[in-house]
Each structure stands twice: as structure tokens, then as C-alpha cells.
Amino acid sequence: MKPLWIQHAAQLATISGNNAPRKREEMSELGIIEDGSVWIEDGVIQAIGTTEELIKQFGDRAEEADIVDATGRLVTPGLVDPHTHVVYGGSREREFEMRLEGATYMDIMNAGGGIHATSRMTREATEDELVEQTSRRLDSFLKHGVTTVEAKSGYGLNWETELKQLRAAKRLNETHPIDLVSTFMGAHAVPLDYKGKEDEYIDSIINDMLPVVAEEKLAVFNDVFCEVGVFTPEQSERILEAGKKLGLTPKIHADEIESYGGAELAAKVGAISAEHLLKASDEGIKAMAEAGVIACLLPATALYLREDAAQGRKMVDEGVAVAISTDCNPGSSPTTSMPLVMNLACISMRLTPAEALVAATMNAACAIGMERKAGSLEVGKQGDVVMWDVKNYQELQYLFGVNHVDKVWKKGEIVVG
């Protein structure tokens, strides 16, 4: 593979620094290099600086490289999506119409729709069919500048299908250009045949599912939907602590529908991140800040459900590291557009354009343990790079609802453009 040499970027937003979640004013530090240049070889960034600096270093090797002129363009790290349910079967467009007619999220779920509907369709799909459907979604992520994606199970609600989802994700991580990081979420909902026997299902997760996930290294994280009508904080803690004993890092769907102590629980169990947080309490936000829990916020989901977005501005000001995500899923956020999510982070959560970009790169990478490989443009990291058809990072957020991706490279190889 020939080296890649990107030259003359109007702005090269490196987001360089320590490989740790950015907080408060750190979320505005983009490490911008004007007339920027980056040299990638064997899939890894070898040098970064001004074009003049790299000409001095690599000028005698110019004929070896694929040279890209980024004049007038913004260049950033590949975006990272730290919260998706991208591996699933079927679709739920009828529920979109039902919601517009007045049905709530829990109305649909209690009627056998929602997660249960996708569970049925995912159970019916073969592993090969899941791989094929998900691969198309991952292609769309690439076209929107996303080079690393977290993928949760949770649409099986039985062991056979949970295993099928995790194995499909593992295959895709090995065959698709995108890096796929897996999360086990057997506790996404209580299966219909366990209604009234919730603790039996939790016992099955703890005793039957989690040990196999850990032994076969099918996931890095263990997630639970802590919500009224789903899993209580006490039940959620049991599941997360059981996963910790097996080496699975906790994540938690917290305080999405009601304030339920999910943010506080995330801090208590040492979760790497808490997700959604639309209704997080002031006490929960402070607890997350003190414990170093990353807030993974999903503004497209709030928009789709016609809910007020999470308090992103308050969380940043309180010292919580904020990441953002599409929450790609068939029921409440069927999108792969991280550029739109960055726009919404500014519009609905009052993040600045710089904070939104950090939330979609370094902080997102930290939320899924990928900060040493992705999330910034630095020597030694993967050559995951996006060139945008805008001249600066402000314009990327200002011109909202448009995909400005010009080219995308994954490990130094062109995958879009």
C-alpha cells in the first residue's frame, strides 16, 4: 500500500493531546493546524504538521505517495459513534406513524411493538442476513464520515439470538472497513414470556449468557436499560456487577424516560459511560462528573421522539465529559448521520461547534475504549481521516442537515470519495 500524503488543508483539526476524555474548556481545544498536512504509512499516522514542515521531511519521497490536495477543505479524524443498535433485522416505519398519531414509546412497547417487534424480526433473520443488512448500514456510516462504531446486542432477548447478533458483529469487525466494538445488552427489555418473572430472566443473563460472552470474547461492554417498566436500579446493578466480575465494563441506558437514578448508578458501579440521560437529575450529573463517567448523549433520538434533549450544556459546565451518538436503531433513531447529530448537539443542547466535534471524536472514542487507536490525528494512531467540503470546523456545524463528506480514509486506505 502506498503512503498517503494529505497536503494544504485549510484547517487540520488534530484534536491531539492526552488520550483521555476532554472536559470543560478542554472540549474546545481542537489542535488546529492551518495549511495542515499528514503522512500515513502502513495504515498508521507517521507525521503531522504544516505542509511546509512535511515537505522538508518527506519531499524526497513524494513520488512514492498518493498525494491529496486538501486546499480549502477541513480535515478531521474519522468520527466515532459510541452508541448504536446497528445489528438488527427488519424495520418499524409503522411505529413512526403511530407515534405521530399520539402513541408514546412505552405505549408501543407495551402493545408488543418497540424492542419486542425488532426482537421478533431479528430472531427470524439468519446470521448471514443480519450481516448483509448491517453491512449496508455500516456503508452509510462510512459515507457520513464515521470510521468506528459501537454495536449492541439486545434484540434477541433469548440466548440464541443474542449470540447471533454478537457473532454477526464479530464477523463484520473482521470484514468491513469500519472498526466495530461490541456491547452485550441482553438486558435491553424483559422478554414477553418473562413478564412477572423478571428475576428469572436476570438470573439467566447472569448465569447463562454473561459467562459465555466473556469466555468467547464476544463483547467488551455490558449494558442494561435501567428504566421504569424495564429494569430497576437494583436489578440493573446486579447485572452490571455480574458482568464486571467477568471482565465486562459497565455501560447503562439511564434516565431516558423518567429520572430513575440511572446516572447515580452509573457513578456507583464505575460505568465507562451512561447513555441518553434526558431526565438525569442534578445530583446524578454531579455524581457522574466526580466518578469520571462519560455522558453519551443522543440528540437525534430526542428529536425523533419529540422530547427535550439532554442537558448537554449543563453537563459540560459541570465537568462531565460529553460524547454524542446517532443511537442508530430501528425504532427511535433510524439514522447513520453523525454530521446531523453534531448539528443537533449545537442546536438542541447548546454545545459549541468545537465541543460537538470533540464529542464525536475523542470523547466518543474514550466512551468505547478506542482512544489509543482513534479519535484524534496523532503519530502512532490509525490513519482514520475525513476530508470535508467546508473550509473550517464552524462551517461544518453551521450548514446543518447536509453531508459535507468529501473523502474518507480508513487506516490510510480510501473508502469514500
Stockholm file with secondary structure:
# STOCKHOLM 1.0

chainA/1-417         MKPLWIQHAAQLATISGNNAPRKREEMSELGIIEDGSVWIEDGVIQAIGTTEELIKQFGDRAEEADIVDATGRLVTPGLVDPHTHVVYGGSREREFEMRLEGATYMDIMNAGGGIHATSRMTREATEDELVEQTSRRLDSFLKHGVTTVEAKSGYGLNWETELKQLRAAKRLNETHPIDLVSTFMGAHAVPLDYKGKEDEYIDSIINDMLPVVAEEKLAVFNDVFCEVGVFTPEQSERILEAGKKLGLTPKIHADEIESYGGAELAAKVGAISAEHLLKASDEGIKAMAEAGVIACLLPATALYLREDAAQGRKMVDEGVAVAISTDCNPGSSPTTSMPLVMNLACISMRLTPAEALVAATMNAACAIGMERKAGSLEVGKQGDVVMWDVKNYQELQYLFGVNHVDKVWKKGEIVVG
#=GR chainA/1-417 SS CCCEEEEEEEEEECCCSCSSCCCGGGGGCCCEEEEEEEEEETTEEEEEEEHHHHHHHHGGGGGGSEEEECTTCEEEECEEECCCCCCCCSCCHHHHHHHHTTCCHHHHHHTTCTHHHHHHHHHHSCHHHHHHHHHHHHHHHHHTTEEEEEEECCSCCSHHHHHHHHHHHHHHHHHSSSEEEEEEEEETSCCGGGTTCHHHHHHHIIIIIHHHHHHTTCCSEEEEEECTTSBCHHHHHHHHHHHHHTTCEEEEEESSSSCCSHHHHHHHHTCSEEEECTTCCHHHHHHHHHHTCEEEECHHHHHHTTCCCCCHHHHHHTTCCEEECCCCBTTTBCCCCHHHHHHHHHHHHCCCHHHHHHHTTHHHHHTTTCTTTSSSCCTTSBCCEEEESSSSHHHHHHSTTCCCEEEEEETTEEEEC
#=GC SS_cons         CCCEEEEEEEEEECCCSCSSCCCGGGGGCCCEEEEEEEEEETTEEEEEEEHHHHHHHHGGGGGGSEEEECTTCEEEECEEECCCCCCCCSCCHHHHHHHHTTCCHHHHHHTTCTHHHHHHHHHHSCHHHHHHHHHHHHHHHHHTTEEEEEEECCSCCSHHHHHHHHHHHHHHHHHSSSEEEEEEEEETSCCGGGTTCHHHHHHHIIIIIHHHHHHTTCCSEEEEEECTTSBCHHHHHHHHHHHHHTTCEEEEEESSSSCCSHHHHHHHHTCSEEEECTTCCHHHHHHHHHHTCEEEECHHHHHHTTCCCCCHHHHHHTTCCEEECCCCBTTTBCCCCHHHHHHHHHHHHCCCHHHHHHHTTHHHHHTTTCTTTSSSCCTTSBCCEEEESSSSHHHHHHSTTCCCEEEEEETTEEEEC
//
